[in-house]
Amino acid sequence: MNPLIALLLLVAVAAAGCSDVAPTRVGDAVTPFRLVNPGGITIDTASGRGKTQVIYFWNDQCGCVEQLAKLSGFVVARQSTSLSFITVNVGQSREHVEEFVKKYDLPYTVLLDSDRKIATKQVGIKVLPTILVIDKQGILREKLMGIVTTSKLEEVISRYL
């Protein structure tokens, strides 16, 4: 990725995140939120309660494309029983996200935070990707900011399954 584009993206996300709302911190209960998927269906993250939830905030400029593709086998093998894995695209249009998901054949629930309100105001995200790992009781256990290796991410998620 062009370093200038990465810097501009970081500045835009950080600037949008400046507010009086305290970010969700490790150890906090995570407030569920509702967003639409590219098909226009509203999904409530509360539906994942009772499972380990991973909420992966991203867009296609954050350098996480390869990781989203690599994680599919890990997630699909665990999703039906103990894991709820949701991705939230931050700041991109429905059409753009639909093309991306189709191109990479992503098997995940994808939600749209086109106006960045959930990412910046509710969660306090300043860097993409940001990955939340929430335990079965709804407590934030890990908040991973920036690129982490896929093996490290799988290790972190596995701790809470």
LINZI-V309850 format. One record per residue. N is the residue number from 0. RES is the residue in one letter. PHI is phi in whole degrees, -180 to 180 (999 if undefined). OMEGA is omega in radians with two decimals (NA if undefined). D_LAST is the distance of its C-alpha to the last C-alpha in Angstrom with 2 decimals. Layout:
N;RES;PHI;OMEGA;D_LAST
N;RES;PHI;OMEGA;D_LAST
This chain:
0;M;999;3.09;33.61
1;N;-61;-3.12;36.79
2;P;-59;3.12;36.37
3;L;-66;3.11;38.47
4;I;-63;3.13;36.29
5;A;-61;3.13;33.16
6;L;-64;3.12;35.02
7;L;-62;3.11;36.28
8;L;-63;3.13;32.86
9;L;-61;3.13;31.47
10;V;-64;-3.14;34.52
11;A;-64;3.13;34.28
12;V;-66;-3.14;30.65
13;A;-64;-3.14;31.44
14;A;-65;3.12;34.62
15;A;-67;-3.10;33.01
16;G;-84;-3.13;30.48
17;C;-77;3.12;33.33
18;S;-159;3.13;33.46
19;D;-85;-3.11;33.60
20;V;-80;3.11;30.07
21;A;-73;3.12;27.74
22;P;-70;3.04;24.64
23;T;-68;-3.10;21.18
24;R;-116;3.07;20.19
25;V;-56;-3.10;17.20
26;G;98;3.11;17.02
27;D;-81;2.92;18.59
28;A;-72;-3.12;17.64
29;V;-93;3.11;17.41
30;T;-74;3.11;20.22
31;P;-62;3.09;19.44
32;F;-138;3.14;21.91
33;R;-122;3.06;23.67
34;L;-140;3.10;24.82
35;V;-94;3.01;26.40
36;N;-90;-3.12;25.35
37;P;-59;3.10;28.12
38;G;-83;3.11;29.41
39;G;90;-3.14;30.11
40;I;-87;3.12;27.60
41;T;-79;3.12;26.07
42;I;-119;3.11;22.30
43;D;-105;-3.12;20.85
44;T;-67;3.07;17.46
45;A;-64;3.13;17.39
46;S;-66;3.12;16.73
47;G;-92;-3.14;13.00
48;R;-60;-3.09;12.78
49;G;94;3.05;10.67
50;K;-120;2.94;7.76
51;T;-70;3.14;5.93
52;Q;-110;2.99;9.21
53;V;-119;3.09;10.70
54;I;-118;-2.99;14.45
55;Y;-108;3.13;16.52
56;F;-87;-3.00;20.15
57;W;-157;2.74;22.65
58;N;-152;-2.99;26.05
59;D;-77;3.07;27.79
60;Q;-103;-3.00;29.63
61;C;-91;3.13;26.72
62;G;81;-3.06;26.41
63;C;-109;-3.10;22.95
64;V;-56;-3.11;24.26
65;E;-61;-3.13;23.51
66;Q;-66;3.11;19.88
67;L;-59;3.11;19.35
68;A;-70;-3.10;20.95
69;K;-67;-3.08;19.14
70;L;-73;-2.98;15.59
71;S;-57;-3.13;16.52
72;G;-63;3.12;15.80
73;F;-59;-3.08;12.27
74;V;-69;-3.10;11.54
75;V;-59;-3.12;13.74
76;A;-67;-3.05;12.24
77;R;-115;-2.98;8.83
78;Q;-65;-3.04;10.44
79;S;-74;-3.07;12.11
80;T;-113;-2.94;9.51
81;S;-121;-3.02;6.08
82;L;-131;2.97;6.97
83;S;-113;-3.09;10.23
84;F;-117;-3.11;11.96
85;I;-124;3.02;15.39
86;T;-108;3.12;18.09
87;V;-124;3.08;20.99
88;N;-80;-3.06;24.25
89;V;-108;2.94;26.33
90;G;84;-3.13;30.08
91;Q;-117;-3.07;30.93
92;S;-73;3.11;32.71
93;R;-57;-3.11;31.38
94;E;-62;-3.14;33.63
95;H;-63;-3.12;32.48
96;V;-67;3.11;28.78
97;E;-58;3.12;29.63
98;E;-62;-3.13;31.48
99;F;-63;-3.12;28.71
100;V;-62;3.12;26.03
101;K;-67;-3.12;28.60
102;K;-60;-3.08;29.65
103;Y;-100;3.09;26.20
104;D;51;-3.11;24.99
105;L;-75;-3.09;21.71
106;P;-90;-3.02;19.52
107;Y;-97;2.91;17.75
108;T;-70;3.13;18.69
109;V;-117;3.10;21.20
110;L;-114;-3.08;22.72
111;L;-112;3.01;25.94
112;D;-115;-3.02;26.69
113;S;-60;-3.13;30.18
114;D;-93;3.06;31.73
115;R;66;-3.07;28.96
116;K;-67;3.13;28.98
117;I;-68;-3.09;25.26
118;A;-59;-3.01;24.46
119;T;-88;-3.05;27.33
120;K;-88;-3.08;28.14
121;Q;-82;-3.05;25.01
122;V;-96;3.12;22.44
123;G;79;-3.11;25.07
124;I;-77;3.10;24.31
125;K;-121;-3.09;26.99
126;V;-135;3.02;25.62
127;L;-113;-0.11;24.17
128;P;-75;2.91;21.61
129;T;-127;-3.05;19.49
130;I;-121;3.09;15.76
131;L;-101;3.02;13.96
132;V;-115;-3.01;10.30
133;I;-116;-3.10;10.16
134;D;-77;-3.05;8.11
135;K;-65;3.11;8.50
136;Q;-94;3.10;11.99
137;G;88;3.14;13.05
138;I;-97;3.09;13.48
139;L;-70;-3.12;13.65
140;R;-103;-3.14;11.91
141;E;-143;3.02;13.08
142;K;-132;-3.07;16.11
143;L;-97;-3.09;17.02
144;M;-112;-3.12;20.62
145;G;88;-3.10;22.46
146;I;-72;2.96;21.75
147;V;-122;-3.14;19.13
148;T;-66;3.13;18.91
149;T;-62;3.14;16.62
150;S;-64;3.09;15.48
151;K;-65;3.13;14.79
152;L;-63;3.10;12.83
153;E;-61;3.12;10.64
154;E;-63;-3.14;10.34
155;V;-63;-3.14;9.54
156;I;-61;-3.10;6.81
157;S;-61;3.11;5.25
158;R;-59;-3.00;5.89
159;Y;-109;3.13;3.82
160;L;-80;NA;0.00
